[in-house]
Amino acid sequence: MTDRRFEAVIFDVDGVIVDSESVYCETFNTTLGNYGARMSREDYAVCVGHPVEDNSAYAVERYGLDVAPAAFREIWMDRFEKAISNPDRVLPMPEILELMAHVRARGYPLAVASSTQRNRMMKTLNSGLLSRLDGVDRLSDVFDVMLSGSDVERLKPAPDIYLLAAGKLNVGPDRCAVIEDSEAGVKAGKAAGMTVFAAPNFFTARQRHDEADFTLGGLAEAIRHF
């Protein structure tokens, strides 16, 4: 692999591998509905890339809800985790299966690096990705390294999780490619000294991705780089 520009590929999870942001939005709105409020999908976009604790506090403050942020979060996450346990509710992002099939066939070491807490990340990947991969029994058969927000103190846009991934992959940061959808993720990858491919989706399209090395119209556009 010495003739290749990259030696490893690191994927974000929510909004890159799986369309979990739609499930976050849906269950967030259902929880708001308990208190007579509602947020559009377009407005929910401001919540993407932020911890659920922050988004729960934002909901309570914005709508003047008669509930503590921690209680809102508990109700919301209970709904969310039940939803992501059902593979029918969590779809892979468009073109991700093609991209992953290509980099796997080319022999690249792969990692995931998500700010989501580990139990949620694993449920999401098992339902949204593993259930769609023929002949694959475990996520560890696909990814050499799997990191979550449970593994670092500072979440994105801090570079910590990407630097940790590079270390565990035993690959220099400058030889790692990062696939991200959010502004915070792009900033994290660049701060780690990596090459970043931004793949904005419905929820992150209005965020800034100008620091990315490449901005993709679809995930399959990245194939020509590997």
C-alpha positions, 0 to 999 in steps of 0.5 A: 500500500506504499503507492497509495495516498492513504493507508486507512479510512475512518468513518463517522457513523451518524449521517455517514454510515447510517441515517440515524439522524432521521431517527433522532429527529423523529423521536425528538419530535415525539418527545416534544409532542408530550409537552405540546411542542414540535420542531420541523426537520429543517429546524432540527438541523441545528441540533445535529453534531451536538451531544444529546444532553445539549439538545435536551437543554436546548429543547427545554429552553426554546419551548419553555417545557415544564420538564428538566433537561435530564428527564427530557433526555431520558424519555427521548433516548429511551424512544431512540434506543428502542427505535434503533434496535429495529433494523427496519427503522435504521437505513444505511446512508445512500451509497455507503454500501458501495463505498465500503465494499470498495475500500474493503475490497482494496484492503484498507484498514477501517475504523469508526469514530463517533461522538455517540456513546458506545452502546448507542453507536453499536446498536445503530451499526448493528441495525443499520449496517451489519444487517445489510452486509451479506456473509458478515457476522460481526462488526469486528469483521469489517472494522479494525478499530471502533471508537465512540464518545465513551472513549475520549474526554473531548468530543468533536470538534476536538481531534482526540477521537481521530488521533486515538483512531490513528494510533490504534490503527498504527497509521500516521494521521497524514495517511488517514482519510476521514469521511464526515458529514458535520461541521464539527466532524470536519473540524475534528478531522482537520485538527488531527491532520487528516484528509477529510471528505465531507458528505453533507446530508439533509441535516448537515447541508447548511453547516459549514464544510469549507475546511474539508479537503473534498466536498462530495455530492454523494458518498460514491464520489469518494471511490476514485480516491481509494 
